Amino acid sequence: MPAFLVHGVSDTHHLWDGVREHLTRADIIAPDMPGFGRDLPPGFGCTKEEYVDWLIAEVEKVGEPVDIVGHDWGALLVERFVCLRPDLVRTWAAGAGAIDETYVWHPIAQMWQTPRVGENVMQGMTTEAIVPAFVNDGMPEHVAREIAARIDERMKAAILPLYRSATKVGNEWGPALDAVKVPGLVICGEKDQYMSPDFHRRLAQRTGAEVVVLPGGHWWPVQFPQETAQALEAFSGRA
């Protein structure tokens, strides 16, 4: 029953390095999303639906249900995945991203979703600009530098079509959440500047999931790796 960890934007599988150090289990799978630390498959358009299809195919390769965990866009993909393929899930956990019909995308996302504006913003996403922003969001500086160094042109080119495919993701994916029956855990930072805990609590209510609120921001896997690991193991142990 492996653990399957899904990162978000603008990350790679290294987002989970600290969490993995504190997990007692060794059966852990943490792939890079296409375009994020790896090349795109031929014809891959980086839309939200294509990323869901990719995730389904990756978990199908495991050959048994998984304990799946997602952060940021990884959280949105996990939530959709649980709706579509509950047969592949033993437990799910997600946070820093909650599908909700009432959510309005944060300002940076709205810029990425706007043609020409998004491209201009990407040009300004240099390491010098990114690191202070990450640190201000609560990310340890050494981790911020490592993550910023991995944001390349390939990743930037994947982010724009992903966000542009998701302008109405809440309305498109939200209704199916009410039918989720698989045991779930919602993790969020009480100071998350991109999505408030209220949306995470609403997700938990709709799906019957448990909630863990950590005293930090959006990047809880790197800000609180030990606490995240403890919450995941306590939850999966009860399921």
Buried (B, 14 or more C-beta within 10 A) or exposed (E): EBBBBBBBBBBBBBBBBBBBEBBEBEEBBBBBBBBBBBEBEEEBEBBBEBBBEBBBEBBEEBEEBBBBBBBBBBBBBBBBBBBBBBEBBBBBBBBBBBBBBEBEBBEBBBBBBBEEEBBEBBEEBEEEEBBEEBBEBBBBEEBBBBBBEBBEEBBBBBBBBBBBBBBEBBEBBBEBBEEBEBBBBBBBBEBBEBBBBEBBBBBBEBBEBBBBBBEBBBBBBBBBBEBBBBBBBEBBEEE
